């Protein structure tokens, strides 16, 4: 999806319908629903209407300023297994 906002390398625009309270919801690939592409974090209702997600592959190594841990470390702590099916 083309976006005027999603210009940062870790953000993608998506067109899934979301309502308030859906931040953190997984964004899946159509036709490959077993693949998590991102995590929804926001959007806007003004034109152009769009939603935004953190692209998982581009955020896994980012360090959280509060904990000093990466997203990948947090996933591992909770037993989330990561794999890259595109390689």
C-alpha positions in Angstrom: 0.0 0.0 0.0 1.3 3.4 -0.9 1.5 5.8 2.0 2.4 9.4 2.6 3.3 8.5 6.2 5.0 5.1 6.1 8.3 6.4 4.8 10.4 5.2 7.8 12.1 1.9 7.1 10.4 0.0 9.9 6.8 1.0 9.0 4.4 -0.4 6.4 0.9 0.8 5.6 -1.8 -1.8 5.6 -5.5 -1.8 4.7 -6.8 -4.2 7.3 -9.8 -2.7 9.2 -8.7 -1.8 12.7 -10.5 -0.1 15.6 -9.2 1.5 18.8 -7.5 -1.1 21.0 -5.9 -3.2 18.2 -2.3 -2.0 18.7 0.0 -5.0 18.9 -2.2 -7.1 16.7 -0.4 -9.3 14.2 -0.5 -8.3 10.5 -0.6 -11.5 8.4 0.3 -12.1 4.7 -2.8 -12.8 2.5 -2.6 -16.4 1.3 0.3 -17.1 3.7 -1.5 -16.6 7.0 1.1 -18.6 8.9 3.6 -15.7 8.3 3.5 -12.7 10.6 4.6 -9.7 8.7 4.2 -7.0 11.3 2.5 -5.6 14.4 -0.2 -3.0 14.0 0.4 0.2 16.0 -1.8 3.1 14.6 -3.6 4.7 11.8 -5.8 7.6 10.8 -9.3 8.0 9.7 -8.8 11.2 7.6 -8.1 10.8 3.9 -6.2 8.9 2.9 -7.4 6.4 5.5 -4.7 3.9 6.4 -3.2 1.8 9.2 0.4 1.3 10.1 2.4 -1.7 11.3 6.0 -2.2 12.5 7.7 -4.6 10.0 9.0 -7.4 12.2 12.1 -8.2 10.1 13.2 -4.6 10.4 12.6 -4.1 14.2 13.8 -7.4 15.8 17.2 -6.0 16.6 16.1 -2.6 17.8 16.9 -2.1 21.5 14.2 -0.8 23.8 15.4 2.2 25.8 13.7 1.1 29.0 14.8 -2.5 29.2 17.9 -2.5 27.0 16.6 -5.6 25.3 15.8 -6.3 21.7 12.4 -7.3 20.4 13.9 -10.7 19.5 15.1 -11.2 23.1 11.6 -10.4 24.4 10.0 -12.9 21.9 12.4 -15.6 23.0 11.6 -15.0 26.6 8.0 -15.7 25.9 8.7 -18.8 23.8 8.0 -17.1 20.4 9.9 -19.0 17.7 11.1 -16.9 14.7 12.0 -18.2 11.3 12.7 -16.5 8.0 10.8 -18.4 5.2 11.9 -15.9 2.6 15.6 -16.9 2.7 
